[in-house]
C-alpha cells in the first residue's frame, strides 16, 4: 500500500469545545473498493484522503476478500479512525453479485471490528439524499457535490473513491445540526447545509490509488 503523508493537525483548535473525530467511509466492492477519510473538529469538516483499492490483481474471489481485509486494516492502523461508515449492498436481480458484495462488505466490517472500530451502515439512497438532497442522484452528481463541499479539484480516476467519501460525509451529517440556541436544525441535504455554514468547510485533499 502506498505511503500516505502525515495529517497536519491544527493544535489551536483542539480545545474541549472542539472534539476531534476521524471517520472512515467505505464503498465495498469486489472489483474496486472506494474509501474516504474526513476529520471533524467541532462542527468543522476537513478532507483527509480518498482513494480506491483495486482487486483486479487476481480472479480468485477469496484472495480478493483477503485483500479487502488487509487493506482496510492498513487504513485503520494508519489513520486511526474513531468510527467507520459503510454502504449497504444494494438489492439487485443477480443473486451471485449480491452474494459477493455482501461478502465484501462483511470482510470490511470484520476489519473494523478487529480493531474495535464502531461501524454504522447506510443505504445507498440515504447517502445520496444526505449529500445532494436527491436519493436518486447519479454517482457523478454525488462526486460534483462533494468537490464543491470539501473544496477539492482533483478528480479521482474511479467514482468509487467519491462514493466512499460520501459515506463518511453522510455519517458526519447525522450529528451536525445545532444552532446557537442549541436547538437542532434540519437540512434537506449538504447543498443547503453548506449555504448556512460556509465557514465550516475546509479541505486537506490527498487522493491515493492502492
N, C-alpha and C positions, 0 to 999 in steps of 0.2 A: 504494500500500500504506500502511496506517495506520502512524503513528509508534509505535514501541514505547518504553516508558520504560526508562531505563538500569538495568542489573542492579547491585544493591548487593553488593559483594564484601566478605567478612569477612576483612580482611587478617591478623588474628591467626591464622587457620587455615592460611595459605599458608606452611607450613614444608616442608622437604624430605621430611618424613614424611607430608605431606598434599598429594599431587599432585592438581592440578585437571584435570578433563576435562569438556567440554561435548558432549553427544550430541543430535543432531537425529534425531527419528523421523518417518518419512513413511508415511502410508497413501495410496497413489496411487489416483486415480480420475478419470474423465472428466467427472463432474458436480460432485463435491466432493472435494477433496484435504485430508486431515487431517494436521496436524503437531503435534509436541510437542517441547519442549526441556527437558532436565534437566542439572543440573551435579553432578558428583561432586567432592567434596573429601575425599580419602582414601576411607573407606568410607561417607561420608555422602552422601545424595542430596537435592537440592533441585529443586523445580519452578520453572523459569524462565517458561515460557509455553506455551500451547497454543491452537490455533485452526483455522480452515478457510480454504481458498482456493476460492472459488466459480467455476465455469466456465459458469454459465448466462447470461453476458453475450453469448454467441454460440453458434450452432448449427454453426459450421464446426469440424470436428474438428482441423484443422491449427492454427487460431487458439487452440484450447484447449491444444494441446501447447505452443504458444509461450508462453501464459500460465503454464503449469506451469513451464517453463524459467525464465522471468523472475522469477516469484515465489519459486521455490526458490533461485535465485541471490541474490535480495534477502535472504532469510532467512539464508543463509550469510554474506553480506557484513555483515549487521547483527550477528549473534550469534557469528560466528567459531567454529563447532563444530569439534571435533577429529575427529569421525567422524560418519557418517550410517548409521542402520539403516533398512531399508526392508522393507515387507511384500511378499512374493512374490505374484503373481497366483494366484488360486485356479483350480482346474480345473473347468470347467463344460461344459454341453452346447452353449451358444451360442458358436459359434466367433467370430462377429463381436465379441461382448462381450469375449471373451478376448483377441482381437487388439488391441482398443482399450485394454484395461487394460495389456497388455504394452507398448504404445507409451507410455502414460502413465508406467509405471514406468521405461522406458528413458530417457525425457526427463528425469525427476527424477534418475536416476543420472548422466546426462550433465552435469547442472547441477553435481553434486558433483565429478565428475571435472574439470570446467573450472576448479574452484578447488582441485584437488589434495586433496580430502577423501576419506578412506578410507571405503569402503562395505561394509556387511555386510547380507546378505539373510536373512530369516527366514520360514518358512512360517506361515500363519495359525494352524494348530494348535499349533505350537511357542510362539507368542506367548501364546495363551490358556492353555496349560499353565503357562508361566512366571509369569503374573500371578495366575491363580486356582487352579492345580492341576488344572484340568479342560480338556483340549484341545477339548471340545465346548461350552464356555461361550458364552453369548449376549453380544452387544455390551453389553447393559445390565448384565450381571454383571461384565464387564471394567471398565466405567466406574465401577460402585459400588466395586469393589475398589481402583481407582486413587484414588478420592476418599478412601477410608479410609487408604490407604498414604501418600499425599502430603498429606493433611490439607487439602484444598481443598473448599469448599462450593458454589462456583459450578457450575451445570450448563450445559455447553455446549449450544448450540442443535442441534448436529449431533454424533451419536456418532462421526462420522469424526474429530473432534478428539481424543477419548479413545483412538480406535484408533491414531492417530499417536503419541500419548503412550505407549501400550502397547508399541509397537515400540522406543522409546527405553529404556523401563524394562526390557524383555526383554533388550536388549543389555547394559545395565548389570549385570543379574543374572548374566550369564555370567562376570563376573570378581569377584563378591562373596564369597565364601565361605570366609574363613580365620578360624580360631580363634586364641586366644592362643598356642597351641603352634606356630602356623604351618602346621598341617595343614589340608587342605581339609575343609569340611563341606558336605554337600548338603542341599537343601531341596526339598520337593515343589512348592512354589510360594511366591509372595510372602506369602501369609497365614501360613505357618509361619515364613518369614524374619523378618517384622516382629514376631512374638511374641518372638523371641530378640534383636531389635535395635531396639527401640522408640526408643532414644535417637538412632539414626542418621537418622531420618526428619524432614525439615523441608520447608517449602514457601514459595515466593515466587510465588504464582499470578497470572498475567496472561493472561486469555482474550481473544483477538482474533479479529475477523472481517475477512477481507481481500476 
